[in-house]
Amino acid sequence: MLKKNIIANYLGKFYTITIGIVVLPLYLNYLGAEAYGLVGFFSMLMSLMMLLDMGMAPTLSREVSKLRGVDSASEKQKFKYLLHSMEFIFILIGFLVFSFVLAFNDWITMNWLKIDELEVSTVSFSITLIGFMMGLRFLSTLYKSGIIGAESQVWLNVTNMGIATVRFVGVLFIFKFISVDVKYFFAYQVFISILEFLLLFVKFYKLVDIGKFKLYFSYKAIRPIVPFALGITYSSIIWIFMTQLDKFLLSSILSLENYGYFAIVVIIANAIRQLSNPISKAILPRMTKLHVQNKDKEMIRLYKKSTQLMAVFIFSVSGIIAVYSYELLYSLTGNQEASTWAKDILFWYAIGNGTIAIASFQYYIQFAYGELKMHVQYNTVLAIISIPLTIWVAYNYGAVGVSFVWFLLNMISFLIWTPIVHSKFVPGLHKDWMFKDVLPIFISSVLFFTILNYIDIDFELSRFLIFIKLFSIGVSLLLINILTSSEGRKIVLNFIKHKKGEI
């Protein structure tokens, strides 16, 4: 099941990332950069919305994983009360957020956003729809986490791919046959969000098999998971605040048009970080289950194998995006001025997000052990340093400055904090992990780009052909990194042996 989940997660994530990037030029063409800036503003608010999660969604995932490792009617009853209490909290928070957005709609429209061409009424109506979607999608994350914990990730990815198709591609029919007004874009997204919620809700309740939905709150049911959830909550608040602060500040500093181009940078850079989700979604429930069953050696083997798989994908993708940031941006936007303005920003975000994808592995160990004290402590120190630094850099050096700070902080975290966590939970792991699972793939990537630096690659092509050439270079690096990885070589050899056996 684990292999199927990882493969399904990667296929699902690759599809949603790809389709989201492919439709970018079409969105820009229909909406314009300023209206697309409003779409980017919505994405940033959705990320900030996760501040209100209070650690409950990942906690629910862990509780579902634990429930599958035991067979007890009493434990199932406890879980039932816990779930309904979580649902009550999520619905309440979603309603309060929607009410807050309605109350401050005019202020956001007139004072925060820098509008040049869009009509005020259009922006105001769009903000209202954004508020409703924030509440609804927030509730959907709870059921998604539960489905992940149940390891029903093949179904989840198939569903995500279907939703992504109607969400990203379906709206093009709205632009073509109804209107290119951005408020119709958001109205359509509301409809898709409702459909997504219903699918997730029904599937989750079938998986946990605890009867019908009931809306009530019990502190007694919540209390046992409070310490763990609070650890995740505190860390999540710091983490999301650090990752979204720059985008929040720049939404007011930049014009809405430039913020539209910045939003494209964010989407591309976030695609790197999202490539870590398929593996984390698959291994976190399994690592937790193995630890509960006292199979820590098996858990660490899974941890090391997953690191190599992550490094193969992350170093390949982040390297291509960083080195060819201008070419990639131009292939998507067709705007030379915007591509020149954004290329350095994308470079630093790409490297920073690649670094954090690997550095996040130390958190997976802490999560599986259910001990987040060190994670909380480090994030506190990091926040004390990074938040005022980001604010100062944003107002003095703009988007390029905050992107460099993002890279620098993540690199420091990787080099200093990861070995400390490893030595605490699994003494002796870090040296083997670093030199066998991470460094060989990193070195092969650096050598690949060093060789390319001496080759005159022609990019005087159409935008489509530029994208195809970049994709081909990325696939070449991916294949090299697969062969560099010991786990990758095993997969290739097993595949060859299997094919020979069939013949």
C-alpha positions as a Python dict, from the first residue, in 0.01 Angstrom:
ca = {
    (1, 'M'): (0, 0, 0),
    (2, 'L'): (286, 240, 82),
    (3, 'K'): (435, 219, -268),
    (4, 'K'): (94, 265, -425),
    (5, 'N'): (30, 569, -206),
    (6, 'I'): (365, 729, -289),
    (7, 'I'): (318, 670, -661),
    (8, 'A'): (-41, 794, -648),
    (9, 'N'): (64, 1098, -446),
    (10, 'Y'): (333, 1189, -696),
    (11, 'L'): (111, 1137, -996),
    (12, 'G'): (-165, 1341, -834),
    (13, 'K'): (68, 1620, -724),
    (14, 'F'): (253, 1627, -1058),
    (15, 'Y'): (-75, 1650, -1243),
    (16, 'T'): (-220, 1930, -1029),
    (17, 'I'): (106, 2126, -1035),
    (18, 'T'): (145, 2083, -1410),
    (19, 'I'): (-210, 2176, -1499),
    (20, 'G'): (-191, 2477, -1268),
    (21, 'I'): (125, 2600, -1441),
    (22, 'V'): (5, 2520, -1793),
    (23, 'V'): (-310, 2733, -1757),
    (24, 'L'): (-112, 3031, -1622),
    (25, 'P'): (-53, 3189, -1967),
    (26, 'L'): (-423, 3148, -2048),
    (27, 'Y'): (-531, 3307, -1719),
    (28, 'L'): (-298, 3600, -1779),
    (29, 'N'): (-427, 3637, -2132),
    (30, 'Y'): (-794, 3638, -2029),
    (31, 'L'): (-777, 3816, -1693),
    (32, 'G'): (-472, 4040, -1721),
    (33, 'A'): (-193, 4076, -1463),
    (34, 'E'): (-392, 4295, -1222),
    (35, 'A'): (-689, 4058, -1198),
    (36, 'Y'): (-449, 3766, -1164),
    (37, 'G'): (-294, 3954, -874),
    (38, 'L'): (-631, 3917, -702),
    (39, 'V'): (-611, 3542, -759),
    (40, 'G'): (-264, 3545, -601),
    (41, 'F'): (-403, 3743, -308),
    (42, 'F'): (-665, 3470, -256),
    (43, 'S'): (-396, 3200, -256),
    (44, 'M'): (-198, 3388, 6),
    (45, 'L'): (-507, 3430, 228),
    (46, 'M'): (-581, 3057, 201),
    (47, 'S'): (-231, 2982, 327),
    (48, 'L'): (-275, 3225, 616),
    (49, 'M'): (-606, 3053, 692),
    (50, 'M'): (-411, 2748, 802),
    (51, 'L'): (-294, 2953, 1102),
    (52, 'L'): (-636, 2875, 1249),
    (53, 'D'): (-599, 2500, 1207),
    (54, 'M'): (-469, 2469, 1566),
    (55, 'G'): (-290, 2149, 1474),
    (56, 'M'): (-615, 1957, 1454),
    (57, 'A'): (-601, 1843, 1089),
    (58, 'P'): (-259, 1671, 1118),
    (59, 'T'): (-359, 1546, 1463),
    (60, 'L'): (-672, 1388, 1314),
    (61, 'S'): (-453, 1220, 1052),
    (62, 'R'): (-235, 1075, 1329),
    (63, 'E'): (-538, 961, 1531),
    (64, 'V'): (-683, 783, 1227),
    (65, 'S'): (-345, 612, 1174),
    (66, 'K'): (-337, 501, 1538),
    (67, 'L'): (-697, 378, 1518),
    (68, 'R'): (-601, 149, 1230),
    (69, 'G'): (-327, -6, 1447),
    (70, 'V'): (-571, -116, 1722),
    (71, 'D'): (-899, -306, 1733),
    (72, 'S'): (-1106, -168, 2018),
    (73, 'A'): (-1468, -55, 2034),
    (74, 'S'): (-1387, 189, 2313),
    (75, 'E'): (-1108, 351, 2109),
    (76, 'K'): (-1347, 385, 1816),
    (77, 'Q'): (-1603, 556, 2040),
    (78, 'K'): (-1338, 798, 2170),
    (79, 'F'): (-1241, 878, 1814),
    (80, 'K'): (-1605, 949, 1726),
    (81, 'Y'): (-1636, 1208, 2001),
    (82, 'L'): (-1300, 1358, 1905),
    (83, 'L'): (-1398, 1392, 1539),
    (84, 'H'): (-1731, 1562, 1605),
    (85, 'S'): (-1564, 1807, 1844),
    (86, 'M'): (-1303, 1891, 1580),
    (87, 'E'): (-1575, 1943, 1320),
    (88, 'F'): (-1756, 2182, 1554),
    (89, 'I'): (-1440, 2392, 1597),
    (90, 'F'): (-1362, 2399, 1224),
    (91, 'I'): (-1716, 2503, 1130),
    (92, 'L'): (-1712, 2779, 1392),
    (93, 'I'): (-1376, 2912, 1273),
    (94, 'G'): (-1487, 2901, 909),
    (95, 'F'): (-1799, 3102, 990),
    (96, 'L'): (-1603, 3360, 1191),
    (97, 'V'): (-1349, 3404, 910),
    (98, 'F'): (-1624, 3460, 653),
    (99, 'S'): (-1785, 3715, 885),
    (100, 'F'): (-1452, 3890, 935),
    (101, 'V'): (-1391, 3917, 559),
    (102, 'L'): (-1740, 4061, 510),
    (103, 'A'): (-1686, 4318, 785),
    (104, 'F'): (-1350, 4438, 644),
    (105, 'N'): (-1433, 4398, 276),
    (106, 'D'): (-1436, 4771, 200),
    (107, 'W'): (-1111, 4835, 388),
    (108, 'I'): (-930, 4554, 204),
    (109, 'T'): (-1059, 4680, -131),
    (110, 'M'): (-994, 5051, -78),
    (111, 'N'): (-693, 5061, 153),
    (112, 'W'): (-487, 4744, 137),
    (113, 'L'): (-489, 4650, -231),
    (114, 'K'): (-337, 4889, -484),
    (115, 'I'): (-595, 4885, -766),
    (116, 'D'): (-535, 5067, -1096),
    (117, 'E'): (-782, 4939, -1357),
    (118, 'L'): (-1023, 4694, -1190),
    (119, 'E'): (-1362, 4829, -1078),
    (120, 'V'): (-1403, 4864, -703),
    (121, 'S'): (-1737, 4678, -710),
    (122, 'T'): (-1574, 4383, -890),
    (123, 'V'): (-1293, 4359, -635),
    (124, 'S'): (-1536, 4393, -344),
    (125, 'F'): (-1765, 4115, -471),
    (126, 'S'): (-1462, 3894, -537),
    (127, 'I'): (-1339, 3948, -180),
    (128, 'T'): (-1679, 3831, -50),
    (129, 'L'): (-1655, 3511, -254),
    (130, 'I'): (-1298, 3465, -134),
    (131, 'G'): (-1416, 3483, 227),
    (132, 'F'): (-1677, 3210, 169),
    (133, 'M'): (-1423, 2983, -3),
    (134, 'M'): (-1172, 3032, 278),
    (135, 'G'): (-1420, 2895, 531),
    (136, 'L'): (-1531, 2604, 314),
    (137, 'R'): (-1186, 2491, 204),
    (138, 'F'): (-1066, 2521, 562),
    (139, 'L'): (-1323, 2261, 667),
    (140, 'S'): (-1225, 2042, 370),
    (141, 'T'): (-866, 2020, 499),
    (142, 'L'): (-991, 1833, 805),
    (143, 'Y'): (-1144, 1554, 596),
    (144, 'K'): (-844, 1545, 364),
    (145, 'S'): (-615, 1486, 661),
    (146, 'G'): (-839, 1206, 786),
    (147, 'I'): (-835, 1036, 444),
    (148, 'I'): (-454, 1064, 440),
    (149, 'G'): (-436, 905, 785),
    (150, 'A'): (-651, 618, 661),
    (151, 'E'): (-396, 573, 378),
    (152, 'S'): (-674, 596, 117),
    (153, 'Q'): (-445, 814, -88),
    (154, 'V'): (-502, 658, -429),
    (155, 'W'): (-868, 764, -411),
    (156, 'L'): (-770, 1106, -278),
    (157, 'N'): (-529, 1171, -563),
    (158, 'V'): (-773, 1058, -830),
    (159, 'T'): (-1030, 1293, -677),
    (160, 'N'): (-777, 1578, -653),
    (161, 'M'): (-687, 1532, -1019),
    (162, 'G'): (-1052, 1546, -1120),
    (163, 'I'): (-1116, 1855, -906),
    (164, 'A'): (-803, 2023, -1042),
    (165, 'T'): (-918, 1958, -1397),
    (166, 'V'): (-1260, 2117, -1352),
    (167, 'R'): (-1112, 2391, -1132),
    (168, 'F'): (-832, 2501, -1365),
    (169, 'V'): (-957, 2398, -1708),
    (170, 'G'): (-1333, 2432, -1659),
    (171, 'V'): (-1306, 2802, -1582),
    (172, 'L'): (-1160, 2857, -1930),
    (173, 'F'): (-1506, 2783, -2069),
    (174, 'I'): (-1640, 3062, -1844),
    (175, 'F'): (-1384, 3299, -1993),
    (176, 'K'): (-1459, 3182, -2348),
    (177, 'F'): (-1839, 3179, -2345),
    (178, 'I'): (-1959, 3395, -2053),
    (179, 'S'): (-1717, 3663, -1932),
    (180, 'V'): (-1353, 3734, -1849),
    (181, 'D'): (-1460, 3938, -1547),
    (182, 'V'): (-1264, 3808, -1246),
    (183, 'K'): (-1580, 3788, -1032),
    (184, 'Y'): (-1708, 3507, -1258),
    (185, 'F'): (-1378, 3328, -1199),
    (186, 'F'): (-1434, 3335, -823),
    (187, 'A'): (-1803, 3243, -853),
    (188, 'Y'): (-1704, 2933, -1047),
    (189, 'Q'): (-1439, 2848, -788),
    (190, 'V'): (-1703, 2864, -514),
    (191, 'F'): (-1909, 2604, -700),
    (192, 'I'): (-1607, 2372, -735),
    (193, 'S'): (-1516, 2418, -368),
    (194, 'I'): (-1866, 2303, -267),
    (195, 'L'): (-1834, 1997, -491),
    (196, 'E'): (-1492, 1914, -347),
    (197, 'F'): (-1618, 1945, 11),
    (198, 'L'): (-1909, 1708, -49),
    (199, 'L'): (-1684, 1442, -206),
    (200, 'L'): (-1432, 1456, 80),
    (201, 'F'): (-1703, 1454, 347),
    (202, 'V'): (-1879, 1146, 210),
    (203, 'K'): (-1557, 951, 150),
    (204, 'F'): (-1414, 1022, 496),
    (205, 'Y'): (-1728, 907, 675),
    (206, 'K'): (-1727, 584, 475),
    (207, 'L'): (-1366, 519, 574),
    (208, 'V'): (-1400, 576, 949),
    (209, 'D'): (-1743, 408, 972),
    (210, 'I'): (-1862, 584, 1287),
    (211, 'G'): (-2218, 666, 1189),
    (212, 'K'): (-2374, 995, 1086),
    (213, 'F'): (-2240, 1347, 1119),
    (214, 'K'): (-2329, 1518, 1447),
    (215, 'L'): (-2245, 1871, 1550),
    (216, 'Y'): (-2142, 1896, 1915),
    (217, 'F'): (-1838, 1982, 2123),
    (218, 'S'): (-1679, 1788, 2407),
    (219, 'Y'): (-1369, 1921, 2577),
    (220, 'K'): (-1326, 1580, 2740),
    (221, 'A'): (-1283, 1427, 2393),
    (222, 'I'): (-1039, 1697, 2283),
    (223, 'R'): (-830, 1707, 2600),
    (224, 'P'): (-611, 1395, 2538),
    (225, 'I'): (-479, 1531, 2209),
    (226, 'V'): (-434, 1889, 2330),
    (227, 'P'): (-59, 1867, 2414),
    (228, 'F'): (29, 1717, 2076),
    (229, 'A'): (-212, 1943, 1887),
    (230, 'L'): (-84, 2254, 2065),
    (231, 'G'): (271, 2164, 1966),
    (232, 'I'): (166, 2140, 1604),
    (233, 'T'): (-50, 2452, 1638),
    (234, 'Y'): (226, 2668, 1775),
    (235, 'S'): (476, 2543, 1518),
    (236, 'S'): (223, 2577, 1237),
    (237, 'I'): (141, 2935, 1333),
    (238, 'I'): (508, 3026, 1329),
    (239, 'W'): (575, 2830, 1011),
    (240, 'I'): (282, 2967, 812),
    (241, 'F'): (346, 3318, 938),
    (242, 'M'): (709, 3295, 830),
    (243, 'T'): (623, 3148, 489),
    (244, 'Q'): (340, 3390, 416),
    (245, 'L'): (459, 3712, 584),
    (246, 'D'): (662, 3816, 281),
    (247, 'K'): (369, 3756, 48),
    (248, 'F'): (131, 3938, 282),
    (249, 'L'): (355, 4244, 306),
    (250, 'L'): (426, 4251, -67),
    (251, 'S'): (51, 4242, -144),
    (252, 'S'): (43, 4596, -8),
    (253, 'I'): (389, 4713, -120),
    (254, 'L'): (362, 4603, -484),
    (255, 'S'): (104, 4722, -733),
    (256, 'L'): (-166, 4461, -798),
    (257, 'E'): (-18, 4411, -1147),
    (258, 'N'): (333, 4339, -1017),
    (259, 'Y'): (180, 4125, -744),
    (260, 'G'): (21, 3923, -1024),
    (261, 'Y'): (366, 3847, -1163),
    (262, 'F'): (494, 3780, -813),
    (263, 'A'): (205, 3535, -767),
    (264, 'I'): (336, 3341, -1068),
    (265, 'V'): (678, 3317, -899),
    (266, 'V'): (510, 3190, -583),
    (267, 'I'): (313, 2925, -774),
    (268, 'I'): (625, 2794, -949),
    (269, 'A'): (839, 2802, -634),
    (270, 'N'): (567, 2640, -423),
    (271, 'A'): (548, 2358, -677),
    (272, 'I'): (891, 2255, -546),
    (273, 'R'): (772, 2239, -188),
    (274, 'Q'): (455, 2061, -293),
    (275, 'L'): (667, 1780, -438),
    (276, 'S'): (752, 1689, -79),
    (277, 'N'): (385, 1642, 8),
    (278, 'P'): (335, 1309, -174),
    (279, 'I'): (612, 1146, 29),
    (280, 'S'): (522, 1307, 361),
    (281, 'K'): (155, 1214, 317),
    (282, 'A'): (252, 853, 256),
    (283, 'I'): (525, 804, 516),
    (284, 'L'): (391, 1001, 815),
    (285, 'P'): (99, 762, 881),
    (286, 'R'): (326, 462, 816),
    (287, 'M'): (612, 591, 1036),
    (288, 'T'): (364, 663, 1315),
    (289, 'K'): (214, 315, 1285),
    (290, 'L'): (560, 149, 1284),
    (291, 'H'): (666, 342, 1594),
    (292, 'V'): (345, 248, 1777),
    (293, 'Q'): (422, -117, 1689),
    (294, 'N'): (783, -79, 1820),
    (295, 'K'): (933, -130, 1473),
    (296, 'D'): (1173, 166, 1487),
    (297, 'K'): (1445, 2, 1273),
    (298, 'E'): (1193, -51, 995),
    (299, 'M'): (1077, 307, 1041),
    (300, 'I'): (1431, 443, 996),
    (301, 'R'): (1482, 233, 682),
    (302, 'L'): (1166, 387, 541),
    (303, 'Y'): (1292, 732, 645),
    (304, 'K'): (1623, 689, 459),
    (305, 'K'): (1464, 546, 146),
    (306, 'S'): (1213, 830, 137),
    (307, 'T'): (1492, 1087, 173),
    (308, 'Q'): (1662, 956, -139),
    (309, 'L'): (1339, 956, -334),
    (310, 'M'): (1272, 1314, -223),
    (311, 'A'): (1623, 1431, -311),
    (312, 'V'): (1598, 1279, -661),
    (313, 'F'): (1287, 1480, -742),
    (314, 'I'): (1362, 1798, -546),
    (315, 'F'): (1718, 1859, -668),
    (316, 'S'): (1610, 1796, -1025),
    (317, 'V'): (1312, 2030, -1021),
    (318, 'S'): (1452, 2310, -803),
    (319, 'G'): (1776, 2310, -1001),
    (320, 'I'): (1604, 2356, -1337),
    (321, 'I'): (1373, 2627, -1203),
    (322, 'A'): (1658, 2820, -1038),
    (323, 'V'): (1916, 2799, -1317),
    (324, 'Y'): (1667, 2874, -1595),
    (325, 'S'): (1436, 3107, -1406),
    (326, 'Y'): (1418, 3371, -1681),
    (327, 'E'): (1355, 3118, -1958),
    (328, 'L'): (1081, 2946, -1757),
    (329, 'L'): (907, 3272, -1669),
    (330, 'Y'): (922, 3396, -2027),
    (331, 'S'): (784, 3067, -2160),
    (332, 'L'): (483, 3110, -1928),
    (333, 'T'): (417, 3484, -1950),
    (334, 'G'): (565, 3597, -2282),
    (335, 'N'): (658, 3919, -2104),
    (336, 'Q'): (1032, 3995, -2117),
    (337, 'E'): (1012, 4285, -1873),
    (338, 'A'): (819, 4084, -1613),
    (339, 'S'): (1050, 3784, -1657),
    (340, 'T'): (1358, 4002, -1604),
    (341, 'W'): (1198, 4160, -1295),
    (342, 'A'): (1105, 3822, -1142),
    (343, 'K'): (1395, 3592, -1239),
    (344, 'D'): (1617, 3665, -936),
    (345, 'I'): (1318, 3634, -704),
    (346, 'L'): (1237, 3292, -848),
    (347, 'F'): (1601, 3185, -826),
    (348, 'W'): (1624, 3235, -450),
    (349, 'Y'): (1275, 3099, -377),
    (350, 'A'): (1349, 2788, -584),
    (351, 'I'): (1672, 2709, -398),
    (352, 'G'): (1512, 2794, -63),
    (353, 'N'): (1212, 2570, -122),
    (354, 'G'): (1435, 2287, -243),
    (355, 'T'): (1640, 2314, 75),
    (356, 'I'): (1338, 2311, 302),
    (357, 'A'): (1191, 2004, 133),
    (358, 'I'): (1495, 1804, 247),
    (359, 'A'): (1529, 1982, 582),
    (360, 'S'): (1168, 1894, 668),
    (361, 'F'): (1258, 1529, 716),
    (362, 'Q'): (1377, 1589, 1071),
    (363, 'Y'): (1020, 1697, 1153),
    (364, 'Y'): (884, 1364, 1028),
    (365, 'I'): (1083, 1179, 1295),
    (366, 'Q'): (956, 1409, 1568),
    (367, 'F'): (598, 1370, 1443),
    (368, 'A'): (621, 988, 1439),
    (369, 'Y'): (755, 985, 1796),
    (370, 'G'): (481, 1227, 1901),
    (371, 'E'): (740, 1457, 2059),
    (372, 'L'): (738, 1811, 1924),
    (373, 'K'): (909, 2000, 2207),
    (374, 'M'): (1233, 2053, 2016),
    (375, 'H'): (1039, 2150, 1703),
    (376, 'V'): (849, 2415, 1898),
    (377, 'Q'): (1162, 2552, 2062),
    (378, 'Y'): (1355, 2586, 1739),
    (379, 'N'): (1067, 2744, 1550),
    (380, 'T'): (1033, 2999, 1829),
    (381, 'V'): (1397, 3102, 1796),
    (382, 'L'): (1369, 3107, 1418),
    (383, 'A'): (1057, 3325, 1432),
    (384, 'I'): (1221, 3576, 1667),
    (385, 'I'): (1498, 3618, 1410),
    (386, 'S'): (1313, 3585, 1080),
    (387, 'I'): (992, 3787, 1134),
    (388, 'P'): (1148, 4128, 1211),
    (389, 'L'): (1420, 4060, 952),
    (390, 'T'): (1163, 3984, 682),
    (391, 'I'): (960, 4296, 763),
    (392, 'W'): (1268, 4519, 746),
    (393, 'V'): (1395, 4360, 423),
    (394, 'A'): (1050, 4373, 257),
    (395, 'Y'): (1019, 4750, 301),
    (396, 'N'): (1382, 4822, 213),
    (397, 'Y'): (1475, 4566, -52),
    (398, 'G'): (1141, 4444, -186),
    (399, 'A'): (1070, 4102, -333),
    (400, 'V'): (1431, 4015, -421),
    (401, 'G'): (1542, 4086, -64),
    (402, 'V'): (1278, 3869, 103),
    (403, 'S'): (1344, 3582, -140),
    (404, 'F'): (1714, 3584, -47),
    (405, 'V'): (1634, 3594, 325),
    (406, 'W'): (1400, 3297, 274),
    (407, 'F'): (1682, 3096, 115),
    (408, 'L'): (1937, 3196, 380),
    (409, 'L'): (1719, 3100, 677),
    (410, 'N'): (1629, 2763, 528),
    (411, 'M'): (1990, 2680, 448),
    (412, 'I'): (2097, 2764, 804),
    (413, 'S'): (1817, 2547, 941),
    (414, 'F'): (1921, 2254, 724),
    (415, 'L'): (2291, 2273, 813),
    (416, 'I'): (2251, 2334, 1186),
    (417, 'W'): (1917, 2201, 1309),
    (418, 'T'): (1880, 1873, 1116),
    (419, 'P'): (2190, 1705, 1271),
    (420, 'I'): (2077, 1814, 1619),
    (421, 'V'): (1735, 1650, 1577),
    (422, 'H'): (1888, 1334, 1431),
    (423, 'S'): (2131, 1301, 1722),
    (424, 'K'): (1847, 1340, 1971),
    (425, 'F'): (1607, 1081, 1828),
    (426, 'V'): (1835, 845, 1633),
    (427, 'P'): (2199, 883, 1742),
    (428, 'G'): (2444, 805, 1463),
    (429, 'L'): (2189, 854, 1185),
    (430, 'H'): (2288, 1194, 1049),
    (431, 'K'): (2630, 1115, 898),
    (432, 'D'): (2497, 812, 712),
    (433, 'W'): (2180, 1004, 607),
    (434, 'M'): (2376, 1303, 482),
    (435, 'F'): (2658, 1128, 296),
    (436, 'K'): (2461, 835, 153),
    (437, 'D'): (2109, 964, 105),
    (438, 'V'): (2145, 1338, 28),
    (439, 'L'): (2494, 1444, -79),
    (440, 'P'): (2550, 1207, -378),
    (441, 'I'): (2232, 1332, -548),
    (442, 'F'): (2320, 1694, -474),
    (443, 'I'): (2668, 1649, -622),
    (444, 'S'): (2533, 1485, -939),
    (445, 'S'): (2296, 1780, -985),
    (446, 'V'): (2574, 2036, -943),
    (447, 'L'): (2797, 1849, -1191),
    (448, 'F'): (2510, 1834, -1439),
    (449, 'F'): (2460, 2213, -1435),
    (450, 'T'): (2837, 2273, -1441),
    (451, 'I'): (2861, 2075, -1765),
    (452, 'L'): (2558, 2255, -1912),
    (453, 'N'): (2728, 2586, -1836),
    (454, 'Y'): (2989, 2504, -2102),
    (455, 'I'): (2725, 2411, -2359),
    (456, 'D'): (2566, 2683, -2568),
    (457, 'I'): (2195, 2600, -2540),
    (458, 'D'): (1978, 2790, -2786),
    (459, 'F'): (1665, 2943, -2628),
    (460, 'E'): (1582, 3168, -2924),
    (461, 'L'): (1267, 2966, -2978),
    (462, 'S'): (891, 2997, -2939),
    (463, 'R'): (761, 2998, -2583),
    (464, 'F'): (619, 2647, -2620),
    (465, 'L'): (949, 2506, -2749),
    (466, 'I'): (1140, 2680, -2468),
    (467, 'F'): (915, 2505, -2216),
    (468, 'I'): (962, 2169, -2392),
    (469, 'K'): (1341, 2215, -2393),
    (470, 'L'): (1343, 2298, -2021),
    (471, 'F'): (1124, 1996, -1953),
    (472, 'S'): (1366, 1774, -2149),
    (473, 'I'): (1664, 1906, -1953),
    (474, 'G'): (1476, 1840, -1630),
    (475, 'V'): (1392, 1482, -1730),
    (476, 'S'): (1759, 1421, -1820),
    (477, 'L'): (1870, 1539, -1475),
    (478, 'L'): (1597, 1332, -1311),
    (479, 'L'): (1721, 1015, -1483),
    (480, 'I'): (2080, 1089, -1380),
    (481, 'N'): (1974, 1143, -1019),
    (482, 'I'): (1772, 820, -1019),
    (483, 'L'): (2083, 628, -1122),
    (484, 'T'): (2294, 817, -866),
    (485, 'S'): (2060, 715, -585),
    (486, 'S'): (2120, 364, -445),
    (487, 'E'): (1744, 318, -399),
    (488, 'G'): (1685, 448, -751),
    (489, 'R'): (1930, 194, -895),
    (490, 'K'): (1752, -85, -706),
    (491, 'I'): (1420, 20, -855),
    (492, 'V'): (1567, 30, -1207),
    (493, 'L'): (1736, -311, -1166),
    (494, 'N'): (1420, -469, -1025),
    (495, 'F'): (1223, -325, -1315),
    (496, 'I'): (1472, -468, -1569),
    (497, 'K'): (1468, -810, -1399),
    (498, 'H'): (1089, -809, -1398),
    (499, 'K'): (1078, -729, -1771),
    (500, 'K'): (1333, -999, -1847),
    (501, 'G'): (1126, -1245, -1648),
    (502, 'E'): (821, -1161, -1855),
    (503, 'I'): (1015, -1224, -2176),
}
